[in-house]
Amino acid sequence: MVNFDYFEDVSLLKGKSASEALEALKRTTLFRVKGKDPSRAVLVSTLIHGSEPCGFRAFLKEINRERDYPFDVYFFVGNVAAAQTAPYFSNRNVPGGKNFNRIWCIENPEDEEETCIAEVETFLKSLPLQGVLDLHSFMAKGVSPHCFVVSVDDKTLDFAKRSAPYVLQIGAGMGALIEAMGNKCPSFVVECGTHDSPEADVFADEVLDKFFKSFGVLDGEVSEIWAKDVFVNMTNFKVTPSSTVVWAENEDPSADVTLRSDCESLNLSKVDAGEFCGWASSLDFLKASNGKTPVDAADYFYIDSGKLYFKQDCVPNLMGVNEFVSKESGFYLFDKKEETA
């Protein structure tokens, strides 16, 4: 392949530690493990963000089991260059580079990273995929694992609700892998836990096993329904690049906005309208969108006497105490899906 490496087996990585396996890779790589029936396949994606190694470790653990599969299994290792940037597994993106989970579904790629992902996307769409699992982790601590989906049809939700305690539907126009593949087959992001934690590694291995059993790669029973609620109507919020943001228990007058230091505690919980969020003199620090469509942040937040409040009942996710992430990918607000009889 011109912009990514492709291997018809996984011998390159067998028996290696995560660091040794990473060193063996030269760039974005796709592996195929041939099964008995080439007319069907599944895809497992890892390291789309270089600082999220749990999926990569689950992949290495799986290939060292040396199992025979009834059909083809593809393993994708995404942002190899970011993961290799010292220290290993600490950089989400290549410094100054693109977020590899925001550059799918681009019709006219403009740089090397976009061209690489466009080529991978074209190849993946040519495969007889039955399901896609994209394994991730997150920066926040004390937040439950959760699953993102594109569709909320019964087939997609059947696995999603077994994979994690919470299921959230992403909006169109995000540029994520599961958005690119969601029209082809059920596709899932599972956020397995805090970056580089033993708990995230264990969860990634467990959810890979559930995925394989749910889609017929392995025999065995799949766990009971776990998630009770599904959250929809995603709105993305980012701090504008020129704004200064801090997290503290008291207002910092030198910053454009001071967000509450315990904002991570709001993730995946029901927040009522009127909940205090921080301090700001205006909402100019915040840009909001539904997919690619800009929306008015004033529909979701308001300021009263210099204090920032939620305007609607909502369920936040991926709120964190990190300036880079708050500007690069931001955080999200969701509504609870109303169940129909």
C-alpha positions in Angstrom: 0.0 0.0 0.0 1.2 3.5 -0.8 0.5 5.2 2.6 0.1 2.3 5.0 1.6 -1.1 5.6 -0.4 -4.3 5.1 0.5 -7.8 6.3 -1.3 -11.1 5.6 -0.3 -12.5 9.0 0.8 -11.3 12.4 4.2 -13.0 12.7 5.9 -9.7 12.8 4.5 -9.0 16.3 4.1 -12.4 17.9 5.8 -12.9 21.2 6.7 -9.2 21.5 5.9 -6.8 24.4 3.8 -3.7 23.5 7.0 -1.5 23.3 8.8 -4.1 21.2 5.8 -4.5 18.9 5.5 -0.8 18.5 9.2 -0.6 17.5 8.6 -3.2 14.8 6.1 -1.0 13.0 7.1 1.7 10.6 3.8 3.5 10.1 0.0 3.0 10.1 -0.5 -0.8 9.6 -3.3 -3.2 8.8 -3.0 -6.9 9.6 -5.1 -9.7 8.2 -5.5 -13.1 10.1 -7.0 -15.4 7.5 -10.0 -17.5 8.5 -11.7 -20.4 6.9 -14.3 -18.3 5.1 -12.9 -15.2 3.3 -16.4 -14.0 2.4 -16.9 -12.6 5.9 -14.6 -10.5 8.2 -14.5 -8.2 11.2 -12.2 -5.3 12.0 -10.5 -4.5 15.4 -9.0 -1.0 15.5 -6.3 0.1 18.0 -4.1 3.1 18.6 -6.0 5.6 16.5 -4.8 7.8 19.3 -1.2 7.1 20.3 -1.8 7.6 24.0 -4.4 4.8 24.2 -2.5 1.5 24.2 -5.2 -0.7 25.9 -6.5 -1.9 22.5 -3.0 -2.6 21.1 -2.2 -4.7 24.2 -5.5 -6.6 23.8 -4.6 -7.2 20.1 -1.1 -8.6 21.0 -2.6 -10.8 23.7 -5.1 -12.2 21.2 -2.6 -13.0 18.5 -0.4 -14.8 20.9 -3.3 -17.2 21.7 -2.8 -18.4 18.1 -6.5 -19.2 17.6 -8.1 -20.4 14.3 -10.9 -18.2 13.1 -14.0 -19.2 11.1 -13.5 -16.1 8.9 -11.0 -13.3 8.4 -10.1 -10.9 11.2 -8.4 -7.6 10.5 -6.4 -5.7 13.1 -5.7 -2.0 12.5 -2.9 -0.1 14.2 -3.6 3.6 13.6 -1.4 6.4 14.7 1.9 4.5 15.0 4.0 7.7 14.7 2.2 9.3 17.7 2.6 6.2 19.8 6.3 6.1 18.9 6.9 9.7 19.9 8.9 9.6 23.2 7.9 8.6 25.7 6.0 5.7 24.1 2.2 5.8 24.3 2.0 9.3 25.7 1.1 11.4 22.7 -2.5 11.4 21.4 -1.4 12.8 18.0 1.9 13.5 16.4 2.9 16.9 17.8 1.4 19.4 15.4 -0.5 16.6 13.6 -4.1 15.6 13.1 -6.5 13.7 15.3 -6.7 10.3 13.5 -10.3 9.9 14.6 -11.5 13.2 13.0 -10.1 12.7 9.5 -12.3 9.9 8.1 -15.0 10.6 5.5 -12.9 13.3 3.8 -13.5 13.5 0.0 -10.4 15.5 -0.9 -7.5 14.8 1.5 -5.0 17.6 1.8 -2.0 16.2 3.6 -0.1 13.0 4.3 -2.2 12.0 7.4 -5.5 12.6 5.6 -4.3 10.8 2.5 -3.2 7.8 4.7 -6.6 7.5 6.4 -8.4 8.0 3.0 -6.5 5.1 1.6 -7.2 2.9 4.6 -10.9 3.8 4.4 -11.1 2.8 0.8 -9.5 -0.5 1.5 -11.7 -1.2 4.5 -14.9 -0.5 2.5 -13.8 -3.1 0.0 -13.9 -5.8 2.7 -16.9 -8.0 3.6 -17.0 -6.6 7.1 -19.7 -7.8 9.5 -18.6 -5.6 12.5 -16.0 -3.0 13.6 -14.7 -2.6 17.1 -12.5 0.5 17.8 -10.8 0.3 21.2 -10.0 3.5 23.0 -9.3 5.0 26.5 -9.7 8.4 28.1 -7.8 10.9 30.3 -10.4 11.3 33.0 -10.1 9.3 36.2 -13.1 7.8 38.0 -15.2 7.6 34.8 -16.9 4.4 33.7 -16.1 2.7 30.4 -18.7 3.4 27.7 -19.6 2.7 24.1 -20.1 5.0 21.2 -22.2 4.0 18.2 -23.4 5.7 15.0 -26.7 3.9 14.7 -29.2 2.9 17.4 -30.9 0.1 15.5 -31.6 -3.2 17.4 -28.6 -5.1 16.0 -26.1 -2.4 16.9 -27.6 -1.8 20.4 -27.6 -5.6 21.2 -23.8 -5.6 21.3 -23.3 -2.1 22.5 -25.5 -2.6 25.6 -23.5 -5.7 26.4 -20.1 -4.1 25.9 -20.3 -1.3 28.5 -22.5 0.3 31.2 -23.3 3.4 29.0 -24.1 3.7 25.3 -23.9 7.1 23.4 -24.7 7.9 19.8 -22.3 10.2 18.0 -23.5 12.7 15.5 -22.8 12.9 11.7 -19.9 14.9 10.5 -17.5 14.0 13.3 -15.0 12.3 11.0 -14.6 9.2 13.1 -13.8 5.6 11.9 -17.1 4.3 13.1 -18.8 7.0 11.1 -17.0 5.9 8.0 -17.9 2.3 8.5 -21.3 2.6 10.2 -23.3 2.4 7.0 -21.5 -0.8 6.1 -21.9 -2.7 9.3 -22.5 -2.3 13.1 -19.5 -0.2 14.3 -18.5 0.6 17.9 -16.0 2.7 19.8 -15.5 1.3 23.3 -13.7 3.6 25.8 -12.1 1.1 28.1 -10.9 3.2 31.0 -8.2 5.7 32.0 -5.1 5.9 29.7 -2.4 3.3 30.4 -4.2 1.8 33.4 -4.3 -1.9 34.2 -8.1 -1.6 34.4 -8.3 -0.3 30.8 -6.1 -3.2 29.6 -8.3 -5.8 31.3 -11.5 -4.2 30.0 -10.2 -4.0 26.4 -9.3 -7.7 26.5 -12.8 -8.5 27.9 -14.7 -6.4 25.4 -12.7 -7.9 22.5 -13.8 -11.4 23.7 -17.4 -10.2 23.8 -17.1 -8.7 20.3 -15.7 -11.9 18.9 -18.5 -14.0 20.5 -21.2 -11.6 19.4 -20.1 -11.6 15.8 -19.3 -15.4 15.5 -15.5 -15.3 15.6 -15.5 -17.3 18.8 -18.0 -19.7 20.3 -19.5 -19.0 23.7 -22.1 -17.0 25.6 -22.1 -13.3 25.6 -22.8 -11.4 28.8 -26.2 -10.1 29.8 -27.4 -6.6 28.8 -25.4 -4.1 30.8 -26.3 -0.6 29.7 -29.9 0.4 30.7 -29.8 3.9 29.0 -28.8 5.2 25.6 -27.8 8.8 25.2 -28.4 10.7 21.9 -28.4 14.2 20.3 -24.7 14.8 20.8 -23.5 18.4 20.8 -19.7 19.1 20.8 -18.1 22.0 22.7 -14.6 23.2 22.3 -12.7 26.1 23.9 -11.6 28.5 21.2 -7.8 28.4 20.4 -7.3 32.0 21.5 -9.0 31.6 24.8 -7.2 30.9 28.1 -8.8 28.2 30.3 -8.0 27.0 33.7 -9.6 24.6 36.2 -9.9 25.7 39.8 -12.1 25.9 42.9 -12.1 29.7 42.7 -12.2 32.1 39.8 -8.9 33.0 38.1 -9.3 36.6 36.9 -6.3 36.2 34.5 -8.1 33.5 32.5 -11.0 33.9 30.0 -12.8 31.1 31.7 -12.3 29.1 34.9 -14.0 25.7 34.9 -14.8 23.9 38.1 -11.9 21.6 39.1 -14.2 18.6 39.6 -15.8 18.8 36.2 -14.8 15.2 35.5 -17.3 14.1 38.1 -20.1 15.3 35.8 -19.3 12.8 33.1 -22.0 10.3 32.3 -24.3 11.6 35.0 -27.6 13.5 34.7 -27.0 17.2 35.1 -29.9 19.5 35.8 -30.4 22.9 34.2 -28.9 25.5 36.5 -25.9 23.4 37.5 -22.9 25.6 38.2 -20.0 25.0 35.7 -17.5 27.8 36.3 -16.7 31.5 35.8 -16.7 33.5 32.6 -17.7 37.0 31.4 -19.1 35.8 28.1 -19.6 32.7 26.0 -17.1 33.8 23.4 -14.6 31.2 24.7 -16.8 28.4 23.6 -17.7 27.1 20.1 -20.4 24.5 19.7 -21.5 22.2 16.8 -23.8 19.3 15.9 -21.5 17.4 13.6 -20.3 20.0 11.1 -23.2 22.4 11.8 -22.4 25.3 14.2 -24.9 25.9 16.9 -25.3 28.6 19.5 -23.5 27.8 22.8 -26.1 30.1 24.4 -28.7 27.4 23.9 -26.8 25.2 26.3 -25.0 27.5 28.8 -25.8 30.9 30.3 -23.9 33.4 32.5 -25.3 35.1 35.5 -23.2 37.6 37.6 -20.0 36.2 36.0 -20.8 32.6 36.7 -21.3 29.9 34.1 -24.3 27.5 34.3 -25.8 24.7 32.3 -29.0 25.9 30.6 -30.6 22.5 29.8 -30.9 19.1 31.5 -28.1 17.0 29.9 -25.6 14.2 30.2 -22.0 15.4 29.8 -19.1 13.2 28.6 -15.4 13.5 28.2 -15.2 16.7 30.3 -11.6 16.8 31.5 -8.9 19.0 33.0 -6.6 19.4 30.0 -6.2 22.5 27.9 -5.1 20.7 24.7 -8.0 18.3 24.7 -10.5 21.0 25.6 -9.5 22.8 22.4 -8.7 19.9 20.1 -11.7 17.6 20.6 -13.6 19.2 23.5 -16.4 17.7 25.5 -20.0 16.6 24.7 -23.5 17.0 26.0 -26.2 14.3 25.3 -29.9 13.7 25.9 -31.3 10.5 27.3 -33.0 8.5 24.6 -36.7 8.1 25.2 -37.6 4.4 25.0 -40.5 3.5 22.8 -43.0 0.8 23.8 
